Every structure is written in C-alpha cells, then in structure tokens.
Amino acid sequence: MTDDGRLAAELLALAAENAELRLQLAEAQEQCVEMAVDAGELHAEVEALRARLAELERERDEWRRAARRAVA
C-alpha cells in the first residue's frame, strides 16, 4: 500500500471512530436529560412528602396537647 493509500485508510478509520464517538455522546446526552427530568420529579415528590410530614407532625402535636389537657 502506498503512503497515500495508508493515509486514506487511516483517515477513513478516524472518521468512522469519530462518527461512533459522536453517536455515543448523543446517547449519553440523552440519558443525562432523562436523568435530569427524573431528578426533578423525585425532588418534587420529596418536597411534597416533607410538607405532608410537617403537617402530620403538627396534627400529632395538637393531639398530644389535647390529650394532656384531658388528663390534667
């Protein structure tokens, strides 16, 4: 194979590898977007659960105060 032929083969191999790497990058970026969406949804769910917990703790404390007053 001549130097030109070898160079052309190497360039073709590099172009193919570059194309494959670009596909992998696009897939990784898509996965990152999906994970970000999932993380946002989970964050919202955690916040809702924290708010519900705070509400239930307030209700519990009210029941305890009422029970103490009833016993006293």
MIMILO-855258 format. One record per residue: residue number from 0; residue in three letters; y, x, z of N, C-alpha, C in turn. Coordinates in steps of 0.05 Angstrom, whole numbers, plus 5000, padded with zeros to 4 digits. Layout:
N
<NUM; ALA; <Y; X; Z>; <Y; X; Z>; <Y; X; Z>>;
...
//
This chain:
72
<0; MET; <4977; 5017; 5000>; <5000; 5000; 5000>; <5025; 5018; 5000>>;
<1; THR; <5044; 5011; 4985>; <5068; 5027; 4983>; <5086; 5021; 5007>>;
<2; ASP; <5106; 5038; 5011>; <5124; 5034; 5033>; <5138; 5007; 5031>>;
<3; ASP; <5145; 4999; 5006>; <5158; 4973; 5003>; <5139; 4951; 5010>>;
<4; GLY; <5114; 4954; 5003>; <5094; 4933; 5009>; <5089; 4931; 5039>>;
<5; ARG; <5088; 4954; 5052>; <5084; 4955; 5081>; <5108; 4942; 5095>>;
<6; LEU; <5132; 4949; 5085>; <5156; 4937; 5097>; <5157; 4907; 5094>>;
<7; ALA; <5150; 4898; 5070>; <5149; 4869; 5065>; <5129; 4855; 5083>>;
<8; ALA; <5106; 4868; 5087>; <5085; 4856; 5104>; <5095; 4855; 5133>>;
<9; GLU; <5108; 4876; 5142>; <5119; 4876; 5170>; <5141; 4856; 5173>>;
<10; LEU; <5158; 4853; 5154>; <5179; 4833; 5155>; <5167; 4805; 5156>>;
<11; LEU; <5147; 4800; 5140>; <5134; 4774; 5140>; <5121; 4768; 5167>>;
<12; ALA; <5108; 4789; 5178>; <5095; 4785; 5204>; <5116; 4779; 5226>>;
<13; LEU; <5139; 4793; 5224>; <5160; 4789; 5244>; <5172; 4761; 5240>>;
<14; ALA; <5175; 4752; 5216>; <5186; 4725; 5211>; <5167; 4704; 5222>>;
<15; ALA; <5141; 4708; 5218>; <5121; 4689; 5228>; <5122; 4689; 5259>>;
<16; GLU; <5123; 4712; 5271>; <5124; 4713; 5300>; <5150; 4701; 5311>>;
<17; ASN; <5172; 4705; 5297>; <5198; 4693; 5304>; <5196; 4663; 5303>>;
<18; ALA; <5184; 4652; 5282>; <5181; 4623; 5280>; <5164; 4612; 5302>>;
<19; GLU; <5142; 4626; 5309>; <5125; 4617; 5331>; <5140; 4617; 5358>>;
<20; LEU; <5155; 4638; 5362>; <5171; 4640; 5387>; <5192; 4619; 5388>>;
<21; ARG; <5204; 4612; 5366>; <5224; 4591; 5366>; <5211; 4564; 5373>>;
<22; LEU; <5187; 4559; 5363>; <5173; 4534; 5370>; <5167; 4534; 5399>>;
<23; GLN; <5158; 4556; 5410>; <5152; 4557; 5439>; <5177; 4552; 5455>>;
<24; LEU; <5199; 4564; 5446>; <5225; 4560; 5460>; <5233; 4531; 5460>>;
<25; ALA; <5230; 4518; 5437>; <5237; 4490; 5434>; <5220; 4473; 5453>>;
<26; GLU; <5194; 4479; 5455>; <5176; 4464; 5473>; <5184; 4468; 5502>>;
<27; ALA; <5191; 4493; 5509>; <5199; 4499; 5536>; <5225; 4485; 5543>>;
<28; GLN; <5244; 4484; 5524>; <5269; 4470; 5529>; <5264; 4440; 5533>>;
<29; GLU; <5246; 4429; 5517>; <5240; 4400; 5520>; <5227; 4395; 5548>>;
<30; GLN; <5210; 4413; 5557>; <5198; 4409; 5583>; <5219; 4412; 5605>>;
<31; CYS; <5238; 4429; 5601>; <5260; 4432; 5621>; <5276; 4406; 5623>>;
<32; VAL; <5282; 4394; 5601>; <5297; 4369; 5601>; <5280; 4347; 5615>>;
<33; GLU; <5254; 4346; 5609>; <5238; 4326; 5622>; <5236; 4330; 5652>>;
<34; MET; <5234; 4356; 5660>; <5233; 4362; 5689>; <5260; 4355; 5702>>;
<35; ALA; <5282; 4359; 5689>; <5308; 4352; 5700>; <5311; 4322; 5704>>;
<36; VAL; <5301; 4307; 5685>; <5301; 4278; 5687>; <5284; 4269; 5711>>;
<37; ASP; <5260; 4280; 5713>; <5242; 4274; 5735>; <5255; 4281; 5761>>;
<38; ALA; <5267; 4304; 5763>; <5280; 4313; 5787>; <5303; 4294; 5795>>;
<39; GLY; <5318; 4285; 5776>; <5339; 4266; 5782>; <5328; 4240; 5793>>;
<40; GLU; <5306; 4230; 5781>; <5294; 4206; 5791>; <5283; 4209; 5819>>;
<41; LEU; <5270; 4232; 5824>; <5260; 4238; 5851>; <5282; 4240; 5871>>;
<42; HIS; <5304; 4253; 5863>; <5327; 4255; 5882>; <5338; 4228; 5889>>;
<43; ALA; <5340; 4210; 5870>; <5349; 4183; 5875>; <5330; 4168; 5894>>;
<44; GLU; <5304; 4172; 5890>; <5284; 4159; 5907>; <5286; 4170; 5936>>;
<45; VAL; <5290; 4196; 5939>; <5292; 4208; 5965>; <5317; 4198; 5979>>;
<46; GLU; <5339; 4196; 5965>; <5363; 4185; 5977>; <5359; 4156; 5986>>;
<47; ALA; <5346; 4140; 5970>; <5340; 4112; 5977>; <5323; 4111; 6002>>;
<48; LEU; <5303; 4128; 6004>; <5285; 4129; 6027>; <5300; 4138; 6052>>;
<49; ARG; <5318; 4157; 6049>; <5334; 4166; 6072>; <5352; 4143; 6082>>;
<50; ALA; <5364; 4128; 6064>; <5381; 4106; 6072>; <5364; 4085; 6086>>;
<51; ARG; <5340; 4079; 6076>; <5323; 4059; 6089>; <5314; 4069; 6116>>;
<52; LEU; <5308; 4094; 6119>; <5300; 4105; 6145>; <5323; 4103; 6165>>;
<53; ALA; <5347; 4109; 6156>; <5370; 4106; 6174>; <5374; 4077; 6183>>;
<54; GLU; <5370; 4059; 6165>; <5372; 4030; 6171>; <5351; 4022; 6192>>;
<55; LEU; <5326; 4031; 6187>; <5305; 4024; 6206>; <5309; 4037; 6233>>;
<56; GLU; <5320; 4061; 6234>; <5325; 4074; 6259>; <5347; 4059; 6275>>;
<57; ARG; <5367; 4049; 6260>; <5388; 4033; 6274>; <5375; 4007; 6285>>;
<58; GLU; <5358; 3994; 6269>; <5345; 3970; 6279>; <5328; 3975; 6303>>;
<59; ARG; <5313; 3998; 6303>; <5296; 4005; 6325>; <5313; 4009; 6350>>;
<60; ASP; <5335; 4023; 6347>; <5353; 4028; 6370>; <5364; 4002; 6381>>;
<61; GLU; <5371; 3983; 6364>; <5381; 3957; 6373>; <5359; 3943; 6389>>;
<62; TRP; <5335; 3943; 6379>; <5312; 3930; 6393>; <5308; 3944; 6420>>;
<63; ARG; <5310; 3970; 6421>; <5306; 3984; 6447>; <5328; 3976; 6467>>;
<64; ARG; <5353; 3975; 6457>; <5375; 3967; 6475>; <5370; 3938; 6485>>;
<65; ALA; <5362; 3921; 6467>; <5357; 3893; 6475>; <5334; 3891; 6495>>;
<66; ALA; <5313; 3907; 6491>; <5291; 3907; 6510>; <5299; 3918; 6537>>;
<67; ARG; <5316; 3938; 6538>; <5325; 3949; 6563>; <5342; 3928; 6578>>;
<68; ARG; <5359; 3914; 6563>; <5376; 3894; 6575>; <5358; 3871; 6586>>;
<69; ALA; <5337; 3864; 6572>; <5320; 3842; 6581>; <5305; 3850; 6606>>;
<70; VAL; <5298; 3875; 6609>; <5283; 3885; 6632>; <5301; 3888; 6656>>;
<71; ALA; <5326; 3896; 6651>; <5344; 3902; 6673>; <5354; 3877; 6688>>;
//
